[in-house]
Amino acid sequence: GNVEVPFIPARVVLQDFTGVPAVVDLAAMRDAVAALGGNPQKVNPLVPVDLVVDHSVQVDVYNDPKAVEKNKAIEMSRNKERFQFIKWGSKAFQNFRVVPPGAGIVHQVNLEYLARVVVNSADEEGGDKSAPVLYPDSCVGTDSHTTMIDGLGVAGWGVGGIEAEAAMLGQPIAMVLPLVVGFHLSGELGVGVTATDLVLTVVEMLRKKKVVGKFVEFYGPGVAKLSLADRATVANMGPEYGATMGFFPIDDVTLDYLTQTGRSDKHVELCRSYAKENGFFLVPETDAKAPRYDDTISLDLSTVVPCLSGPKRPHDRVALHQMPSDWKQCLSAPVGFKGFGLKPEHLDDQIEVTLGGGEKCTLKHGSIVIAAITSCTNTSNPEVMVASGLVAKAAVEKGLKMPAHIKTSLAPGSNVVTDYLIEANLLKPLEALGFGVVGYGCTTCIGNSGELDPAVTEAITSKDLVSCSVLSGNRNFEGRVHPLTRGNYLASPPLVVAYALAGRVDIDFEKEPIGTGKDGSPVFLRDIWPDNQLIKQTVAKVNTPAKYRDAYERIFTKRGFSIEKNVMRPIRSMKRMLSGKMLPSKGKDAWSILKVPGEGQQLFQWDPESTYIKQPPYFDGMTAEVSPVLGDAKKIKDARCLLLLGDSVTTDHISPAGNIALKSPAAKYLMDRGVERKDFNSYGARRGHDEVMARGTFANVRMVNELLKNEKVVAKCADQLKGAKGAPEAPKTLHVPSMTLDYVYNVAQRYANEDKCDMIVIAGLEYGTGSSRDWAAKGPYLLGMKAAIATTFERIHRSNLIGMGVLPLQFKDGESSGTHKLTGLETYTVHLPDTFDEIKPGMTIKVTAKAAPDGVNTTFDTTLRIDTMPEVGYFKNGGILQTVVRQLAK
């Protein structure tokens, strides 16, 4: 049966897009505790928290020698208010440390520096040195790719922001002990095959295996053939294959990596002895000691071939040699995950473009307009990064040029990458092709790709071209990379360079040349692809422990942190911190000189005029006690369906992180408050402001609302549907009583204020897949959504919904909105028990869909996806934060 366990992680890691709302919530919780008569100082992290600012930098400037400095300056200007708030939090809360902009990507910094593998309590802030305790390192993070640390033998996974906040405050994470799937690896990767090819293959296999909510552990002789960086690449994409984590046990490769990245010999030996004494150390597999798992799957590494994934999902793998035919099929296939629905007469559409610099080019379907070497998934791996540099070097030597219409960028996950590329003499050839460093952060991987050349934008829009991006990221959902790139392919860094040189995704690399060399001869991919031995030799030469020590010393000691024992401790002496030796030249370290209003105050002084930071309404009217009876606030009667959605609706669809469309409720809100379009920033940057984020809920321009495909709606709203076309603008939905279309936020406001009715959302498989985005639950909650009924839920989103007091209801196996013939035009009543004591995890809940007068009523069973008793308590209290506030106020 289900075994419920409480889990308290050793550490919590945050990035700034999810970290800012977390600090907003902590500040609001202090206010709420004070309002209930408690001590607000009790709201303090009890476990170490590291917030790495990595999500704010955008690719505004590229192909420019000073791109890093210029983008950093724009980032600081654009995000000054957010950064001031983060800095306030670092001073106001104990056990809370901020790694400022420019350090790298949180998961790579975690892997290369923050992770301990084994924790010595004496080394922790406030630890008892007289009675030290050793325990395994573990962490949860507010970014789903926290799983990357599993490659180092550290148990870690992504959680929602609200769940992370509770964990910070000492609340155990309640979880049902998951099933464990053993992934047996044998053989070794072949020539020309990268870790990226491996992880895309693993993602495809495990999605088919259906491992959502399960642990995956890699074992077998093939594990020893993978470098630690390769393992981290595979572990990173755990969210893409659906597992809670993809774990690699500690072995000699793990310990070698700790040494390689500058950890002390003493600490490495501590990890070795502790792991072996406690049975955590991976030993060679024998028949007598073969691990036992709930289920197994296997892969011979030698069968992995070069590949990409796309055009719309990470698990839609395409072998490199099949790309030309697959792309051709995608163009004409019906609109879906593998189709764009083009009519035959439009398949060959193209347009001549004159760029801003005067260059001329031709764009067509499949033209690449963004090529980005980005993401911790790959930039943490020295072999694929060196391979990309070697491809660039060979291409430059042969005289190949980058097509002018492509926006190229390189955004390493840590400063170490730049250091070893420079020493290997590979950064200059990358820069020659436009892949110069633009910053140290997530950039294109999370949609911070910046604007395209205006002429390219106009061409794509006017001809409705299916343009493409190629990136070394981990997600390619529609609308994520850029609103205008409908096809998005994940690939290894060297393949990103190769495809960018070709300028299109439909090239057959076996038969077609990438371009023409300076001697007039055709240049094929095989002519510039490096052999494995050269890659390994180069990595061994330039990837040294000293680089990691030097890079992190530059980052941390300059900004007031000691790096002794690999533990960040604030340097108490401001005089020492501000000495010339501790800071770069005047004016460059904007973070250190950033002034913070209200610094030192324990309660944050909210600015009512701010459009970035606002006190959230979650605790408004909150009482110290909760009634044992479900009141009207919890019951769901005659609710309207706000949206009827299909399969694989992502948290990006629900709460986008990227651009704020000019025609959207969020844009109107900002402009009404004097914010100019150039200062909109992104939804991700405005997650500290509930009014903006509520208006940005279900605002992804690529979201498909099945409600608008209903025959009655099409017939009744034909003119309005025509008006809803054209991009990009926020999607619309139907206000059923009036049969009129409007933006989702506006319709929700009508239901709440005019009709005084509850709201639900109905969805298909994998609802809430993708990022661990708490705003994908907070936003619907603020719109008034009381329940989500889906065929299946992604793990983190299900937890987030409960954390906000929104009911997750799952159709019974084999059933869906389709099998029940639900149209979304009905009203819905959820038959909940009368008291909270009657609510049990996993119980069956009946739902009645009451059709219009000419329809048929339907009653069906659903499973309540409240999985643990603590989650019942969260629902009773109105959410996890309300639960914690009531506990702290007592």
N, C-alpha and C positions, 0 to 999 in steps of 0.2 A: 504494500500500500504506500500512499504518499507519506514521506517522512519530512516533517517540517523542522528546519534548523534556523537559528538566529546567527547571522554572520556580522562580525565587527572587523572591518578592514584595518590594516596597519596604517594606511595612508589614503588620502583623497587627492586626486589631481583634477584641475579645472583648466579650461581654456577661456579666453575672455568673452566670447559670444555667449557661453553658458555660465561663465563665472560672474559676469556683471549682474544678471538677474538673480543669481544665488546670493550675492552680497546685498542686493536690493531686498530680497526676502529676509535675510538675516537682520538687516537694519529695521525692516518693518516688524519683524518678530520682537525686537527689543521694545519698539513702541507698544506692541500689543501686550507683552508681558507687563510693562509698566502700567498700561491702562487697566489691567486686571488686578493691580495691586502687588505684583511680583517684583523681583529684582532683575532689571534688564541686563545686568552684568552676567547673569547666568547664561545668556545667549552668547556662547563662545565655543569655538571648535575645541573638542576634546582629543581629536587625533590630528596629526600633522596634515596641513593642507598646503598644496603648492598650486598657484595659479600662474600659468604661462601665457603671456599675451602673444598670440600667434595668428588670430583670425581677422585682425583689423587691417593689415597691409593689403593694398590693392595694386594691380598692375596698371597704374596710371601712366608711368613712364617706362619705356622699354627700348631695347636696342640703342642704349645710351650709356656711355662710360660712367656717368654719375647717377644711373638709375636708382641704385640702392639709397643714396643720400637724398635724392629728390622724392622718392616714394616714402621714405621715412619721415621727411618733413611734412609731406601732405598727410600722412597717417596721423602724425602728432597734432596737426592743425584740425583735421577732420574729427578727431576723437578726443580732443582736449578734455571735454566735460566728462566723458566716460573714464578716461585715464585718471582724472582727478578723483573721481569716485572710488576707483579701484585702489588708488594710493591711500585714500582715507581709510578704506577697509583694512589695508595692511597695517595701519597704525591703531585702529580702533579695536581690532580683534586679536586675541592671542592665538598663537599656534598657526598663524595665517601668513604665508609668505608669497610675495609676488615676484615673478621673473619678468622683467620689463620687455618691451618690444625689441626685436632684433636678435634675440637669443636663439630662436629656431622654433620648431614645431613641438608641442607639448610631448607627443609620444616619443619623438626622437631624443629630446632632452631627458625624458624619463628613462629611456633605454640606455643612453650613453652616460648619464650622470646621476639622476635622482635615485634610481633603483638600487637597493642594497642587496637583494637576494636573501640575505640573512640579516636581521636587525639585532643590534646590541642596544638594549634599553639605556645603557649608560651614555651612549652617544646622542640620545635624543634630547631635545630642549627640555630641561627640567628633570632629566632622568636621574635615578638614584645610582650613583657610581659605587656605592658601598655594597649593593646587592644587585648586580647586573643580571638581566634575563635575556636569553637569546630566543628569538622566535622567527618563523618564516615571514619574509616580506610579502605583502599583498596590497592591492589597491583597487579602489573603484574610481571611476572618472566620469565626468559629465560629457564626455565625448565617446561615441560608440567604439571608436578605434583604440580605446584604452587597452583592448585585447592584444595590442602589439607586444606588450610586456610579457605575455605568456610565452613568447619565444625565448625569454631569458629564464624560464622556470619560476617566474613570479606570477602567482594567481591574480588575475585582474580582469575586469570587464567594465563595460559602460553601464551607467545607471542614469535615470532621469535626474535633472537638477534638484527637484524637490526631495527625491530619495537620498541624494548625496548630502543635501543640507541636513537631513535628519541623521545621517550617518556621522556627519561632522559633530553633531551635538550629542553623540553617544547613543543614538537610537539604533538598535541592531537592525540589519536588513533581513527581513523575514523572507525565507525562500524555501521552496520545496526541493529537497535534495534531488538534483537532476540525474537522469540516466546518463551513462558515460559510453560514448562510442569510441572504440579503438580504431585508429587509422594506421594500418600496417604499411610501411614504406620499405621497398626493396630496390636494388639496383642503384644507379646514379644518373644524373642528368647528362644528356648527350652534348655533343659539340654544337655550339651556337644556340643552345637552349638556356634561358635565363630563369631566375627566381620568379620573375613576373609571369612567365609562361606557366610555371608550376602552380602559382597561386590561382591563376585564372582557371586552370584545370581542376584544382581542388574545389574552388567555388562552384563550378558546374556540377561536379560529382556530389558534393554534400548538399546542394540545393535539391538534387534529385532524391537524395537519401532522406531528406526531411529531418534535419537535426535542430530545428528551432527549439530553443530552451534547453538544449542538452550540452553537456561537456564533450569535447572531442580531445582525445589524447593521442599524440603521434608516437609510434613505437616501431621497432623492427630495425634491421641492419641499414636501411636507407637513411635513417635519421642521422647516423654518424657521418654520412656523406654530404650533409647539408651544413653550410657555415651558419653561425649564429645570425648573421644578417639575413640569410635565406629563410631561416626559421621565423625571424621577426616579420618578414614580408608575408609569410603564410599566416602567421597568427594575427597580423594586422587586419586582414579581411574577414575575420570571424563574423562580423555583422552581415557581410555580403553572403556568406554561406549559412547564416542563420543561427550559428551556435553561440551559446553564452561565452564560451572561450575555446580556443584551439591551443592546447597546452603541450609544450615540449619540456620534459623533465630535465633536471640539472644533470649535466655530465661534464666530461673534460672540455668539450667545445664551449660550454657555458663559462667555465672558469678561465679558459684561454681568452675569451672575449672580455671578461672583467679586467684581465691584465692588459689586453690590447687597448682598452679604453681608459687606461690610466688609474684604475683602482689600485690600492696599495697591496703589496704582496701579503702583508699580514691579514688584510681583510679577505683576500682570495683564499688563503689557507683556512681561515675561519669558516668560510662558506663550504669548502671541501669537507672538512672534518664534521661539521654540523650535519650536512646533507647525508654523508655516509653513515654516521652514527644513528640517524633517525629514519633511515630507509628511504630518503628522498632521491638518492643518487641512482641514475639509470645504469643498470648493469647489462652486459651482453645477454641477449635472449637465448634461452634454452627451452627444450620441450618441457622439462620439469618445472621451470619457473616462468612459463609463458603467462603474460598478464591475462586476467579474465575481465571481460567487458560485457555490458548489456547487449551490445551489437558490435559488429566489426565491418570494416570496408578496407580495401587494399588498393595500392597503386605501385606499379613498377615504374620508377622514375625514368628509366630509359625510354619509356613509351611517350613521354611528354614531348610535344612539338611546339615550335614557335607559333604564337597565337595572339589574338586581340579579343576584347569583349565589347559587344555593342549590337545595335546602335543606341539602345535605350536602357539596358540593364547589365549589371556586372556579371551575372551568371549566364548570359547568352554568348558563350565562347565561340569564336570563329577561328579555325586554323588559318595560318597566314596564306597558304596556297589557295584557300577557298574564298578569300575576301572578295575578289572580283565578281564571282558568280553570286555570292551571298548578297553583296550590295545591289546587284542588278535585281535580284528577287525582292529585296526590301523596298526598293523604289515603287514597284507596282503592286506589291502585296497590300491587302486591306489594312487600313489604319490600325495599328496595334503595336505590341512590343517589337515585332520584326517587320513592320510595314508602315509605309508613308502614304499609300493610297493614291499615287499619281496616275492620271489617265494617260493612255498611250501617246496622245498628241503632245504631252508635256514632258515626256521622258528626256528629250534632247534639248530642253530649254537652256539657253545660255545668254550671257550679256557681256558686252565689252565695258570695261571700267577704267576710268582715269583716276588714279589715286592722288592723295593730297600732295605728294612729292613729284607729281607729273608722270609717274610710271604708268604704263598701260598693261592691262591683263584681262583675261577672259575667265569669268566665273560660271560654273554650271553646277548641276546636282553632284554632290560628292566632293566639291572643292573644299579644301582645308583652309579655314580662316584663323584658327587658333591652334598652336602647337606648344605644349607646355611640359617641361620637365619639372614636375612638382610632386608634392605629397610625401609624407613620412613613409608611406608604403614602399617607395623605391629610393628616395634620396638618402635613406638610412643604410642603403646597401652599396658599399664601395665598389663591388664588382660591376653592377649595372651602371653606376655613375661613371666609372672609368671607361666602360665599354662605350657609353655615349660620347665621351670625349675622344676616344680613338676613332669612332665612326666619323665624327666631325673633322678630326685631323686629316684622315684619309680623303674625305670629301674636299676639303680646302686644298690639299696638295694636288688633287686632280682638277681643280678649277671649278668645282660646282658652286652655284650661287643659290641663295634662298629666294623663293618667289616673294615679290615685294608685298603682296596682299596678305601674307600670313603674319599674325601677331605671335611672335615667339617670346618665350621667357624661360628662365631658370630660377627656381626658388628653392634653395636647399633647406633641409630640415634642421641643419645646424651649421655653425661657422666652420666646423671641421672639414666639411665637404669642400668648401672653397679653398681651404688651406692645402688639401692634398691634390686638388685639381691644378692649383697653381704650381706646386712642386713637380707635378708630372708633366708640366707644359701642355696641359689640355684645356685650360680655361680660355686661352686666346683663340684657338680654333673654334671653340663653342661660341665665343663672342663674335667671331667673324661671320658666323651663320645666324647671328641674332639671338643666340641663347646666352646672353649675358645675365649675370645675377641681378634680379630686380628687387630682392628682399629676402628676409628669412621668416617665412610664415607659410600659411596654407594656400593663399592666393587662388589660382584658377581651380584647384581641387574643390573648393567650397563655393565657387561662383564669384570670387573676387578677381575676375579676369579683366575688368576694366572695359572701356569702350573700344569698339572697332573703328577703323578708318571710316569717316562719314560716307565716303563713296561706296565702300563695301556694304555698309548698313543699308544704304539706299538701293543698291543692286539686289541684295538678298530680299528685301521687302517688296520691291517693285515686281520682281519676277517670281516671288514666292519660292525661292530656291531652297533645296534641302542642303544647306551648308553643314560643314562638319568641324569638329575639334578632335584632336588626338592628344591625349595626355597620359602621363604616368601616374594617374590618380587611382582612387579606389571606388569612385562612384560616377555614374554617367546618366543618372535619371534625367528625363526631359526637363528642360528649363533650369537645370542646376549650374552647368558650366557657363552658359550664356543664353539669354532668351532667343537669340537668332540661330544658334547651332542646334538643329533638330537631330542631327546624327552626331553621336559622341562615342569615341572609342578609347578604351583603356589599353595601354600598351607599355612595353618596357622602354626605359629612356633611350636606348640605341634605336629602337623602332620608331620612337617619336621623331628623332632626328631624320631617319630615313624617309618616313612618310611626309614630313615637312618639306624635304628637298624635292620629293615627287610632286607635292602640291595637291594630291587627290587620294581618296581612299580606295579607288577601284583599280589601282595599278596592280599588274601581275608581275611581282618582283622576279619571278623565274624567267619570264619571257621579255619583259619590257625594261629598258634602261631607266634609271632614275633621272638621268640628264646627260648632257654632252660635256666631256672634259675639255680642258684648254687645248688639247692636241686634236680636237675634232672627233675623237672616238667616243662611242657610247660607254657610259659607266653604269654597271649593274650593282645591285646590292651586294652580291658576293665579292665585288672588287673593293669594297670599303669596309666590309665586316671583319672585325679582328678575331684572331683565333684565341681559344680559351687560355692557352699558355701565356700569351702576351698579356692578357687581362690580369691573370693571377700574379705574374711577375711584377707588373706595374703596381698593383695593390700592395703587395708585400714590401715594395720599396718605399712607398709614400705614406701608407696608412700606419702611423706609428703612435705609441702611447703618449709621447710628448705632445703631439698635436692636440689630443683630447684634453690633457692637463692644461696646456697653454690657452686653448680656446675657452674653456670654462673658467679659467682664472681671469681672462680678459673680461668675460661677461659678468661674473659675480662679484669679484673684488672691487671693480669699478663702481658698483652700485650699492656698496654697503653690505656685502655678504662675505663671510669667511668660508673657505672651501676645505678647511681642515677636516680630515676623516670623511670626505665626501658628504658632509652634512652642512646644509646652508644654515648659518647662524647670523643674525643681524650683527654688524659691527657697531658696538655701542658708542664709540667715539665719533661724533660728527666731524670733529676736527680732522681725524685721520681720514675719514671718508672723503672729505672735501679737499684733501691735499692734492697737489698736482699729480702725484704718482698714482692716485686712485681714480682719476677721471681723465678722459681724453681731452683734447684741446677745447678751449672755451666755445660754448655754443653748440657742440655736437651731441652732448648727452642731455637731451631735452628732458628726459625722465627725471634725472637727478635734481634738476632745478625747477621742476614742475611744482607750482604752489597749490596747496590744497585748502580750500575754504573749510572752516570748521575742523581743522586738523586738531586731534587730541580730544575732541568731544565724543562721548560714548553714544549719544543719540544723534542721528544724522539730521541736519537742518534741510528739510526738503524745500526745493525752489519751485513754487507753483507755475513759474513761467518756463521751466525747463521742458524741452521736447526729447530729452535723452533719459532722464532719471525722474521717476515719479513714485510716490508712495502707492503701492498696490492696494486694491480694495478687498483682499482676501479675508481680512480680519474685521471688516466693518460690522458693527453691531454684534460682535462675538460675545457670548456669555461664558461664565466660568464653568457651568454645568450643561450637560446635554440631556434632552428628554429621551427616555427609553422607547418612545413611540415615534414611528415615522410620520413626520408632519407633511404638510403640503410641499415643503421645500424638497423633500426626498421622493414623494410619490410622483409617478409619471402617468398622467391621464389625458387622453385626447391630444397627444403631442403631434406636431407637424414634422415631417421629414424635411430637414433643411437641405440635404444633399443625398442623392442616390449614386453611389460610387462603385467602380469595378474592382478588379484585382490589383494587387501591388501598389496601392495608394501609399505614397511615402510620406514621411514627416516633412519632406521638402514641399510636397503638395499641400499639406495641411498648414504648415507655417514656414514659408520660404525664407531663406537667409540672404538672398541676393538683392538685386535692384528693386527699387520701389517704382512701379509703373506710374507714368504721369497720369493716366486715367485710372485712378484707384481711390478708394475712400481714405487710405493712409496718406496719399499725396495731397488730397484735398485738406485733410486735417492739418498737415504741416504747412501748406501754403496759407491757410487761414490764419496761421500763427506767425506769418512773416518769414517762413523758411523758403529760400529760393531753391529751384530745382537742383542746382549744382551742389547744394548742401544737404540733399536728401540723405546721403550716405546709403546704407543698406538696412534691410530688416534686421539682420543679425546684429548690427551695431546699435539698434534701437530697442533691444530686448529689455532694457531697464525701464521702459515706458509702456504701461499697459494699454493706454488709449491708442497708441500707434499700432501695437501688436494685435490688439483685438480687431482692428481694421485690416490688418495684414493676414488674418486667418482665412484659410482656403483661398489665398490670393495668387497662387502659382499660375502663371499664364498658360501652362501646359496641362492643367488639371481638367479632366473630362467628367462632366456631370451628366450621368445617364438619365436623370430626370428630364432633361431638355430634349431627349430623343423619343420620349413617349408620343404616340400617335396623336393623342388628344392635345398635348402641348404643342406639337408641331402644327396641327391644324388651327388651333386657337391663337397661337402666338407667332405665326409665320413672319409677319412684318418685324416684330421685335427680335426674332432670331436672326434675321438678316442684319439688323442693326448691331447685334452682339458680335458679329464677325469682324475680323480685322485685328491686328495685333501690333504691339502688345498692350493689353490692358487686363485688369483683374477680371477673373471669370464671374459669371452671373448665375443666379439660380431663380427658381420660380416661387413667387408668393401665391400659394394655391388659392386662397379665398378670392383674390382679385384676378388670378390668372395673368399676372404681369411679371416681367423680368426686371431684376435689379441686381446690383452687386450683393454678394453673400452677406456682408456686414449689414447692409441696408435692409435686406429681407429679414435678417435675424432681429433687427431693431423693431421692425413692424410686428413680427410675431410676439415679441416680448412686451411692447408698449401699447400697440393697438388691439391685438387679438388676445393678449394675456394668456398665451398658450406655451406649453413646454415644447422643446425641440429634441429631435434625435437625428443621428446620421446612420445610414445603412451602407455597408461596404462588403467587399468580397474577400478573397484570400489575401493573407499577408498585410492586413490593414496596419499601417504605422511602421512599415519597413523603413530601414535607413537610419539616419542619425538619431542619437539619444537626445531628442529635442523636447525639453519639458514644455516649451511654448506650443507644441502640437497638442498638448492637453490643456494648458492654461488658456490658450486662445479660444478653443471651443467652449470651455467652462464660462469664460467671460461673455461669449455670445449667448449663453443660456442653454447650451446643449447638456441634456441630463443623461443621455446614454448613447453608446455606439453599439450597433448590432452588426456583427461581421461574421464571415465564414471562418476566418482564423485571424488571430492577432499576433503581431510581432512582440517579442518578450518585453522589451523596454517600454514600448508605448502602452501596452496593457497596464504595466506597473504605474506609469505616469498618469493614466486616466484615473486609476483608483486614488493615487496621491492627490488628485484634485477633486475627488468626490464624484467623478463621472463614472457611471456603471458600464463596464464592458460585458456585453452579452454575446454569446457565440451560438450560431446556428448549430443544430445537432449534426453529427457526421452524415455526410451525403446530402445535406440540405443547404439551401442558400436563398437569397432573395428571388432568384430565378425559379427555383423549384416551388416556391410559395406564390409565384406570380405577383410579387409586390411591385407596384408602380411608383411608389413614393407620393402618390396623390392621396393616400389614405390618412386617417388619423390613427395614432397608436397608443394603446394603453398597456403598460407593463404591470403585471399582477404581482407586486411585491408583498411580503408578509407585513403584518401590522406593527410588529415590534422588531427591534434590532436583534434581540436574543434569538429570534426565529431564523435569522439569516445565517446560513452555513456555507462554507467554501464549496464551490462546485455544484450547488443545488440547482435543480431545474426550475426555471421561471417561465411562466406562460406569457405570451404576448398576443394581444388581439389587434388586428389591423381592420379598422372599420372603413369600408369603402364608401364612395359617394352613393347617393340614392340609387343609382342604376347599377351598382356593383355588388360584389359578394363579400361578406365579412370572412376573415380568415383568422383562426387562432392556431398558434404554433408554439412548440417548446423551444427554449433556449437554455444554454448552460451559463450560469453566473460565473464569470471568470475572476471572481474574488477567490484567490487560491489558498489563502492562509487566514488564521484567526486574527493576527494583527491587522491584516488588511480589512477585515470586518470592522475593527476599531477605527481605522482611518475613515472608512465610509460613514460610520456613525458620527464622527467628529466633524465631517465635512471636508476631510483631507488630512494628509500626513502633517502638514505644517500646523494646522489647527490642533492636532493631537499633541504635538510637541509643545506648543505655546501653553496649552492647558496644564501639561505636566510641569513645565518650568514656572508657571505662575503660582503653583501651590506652595 
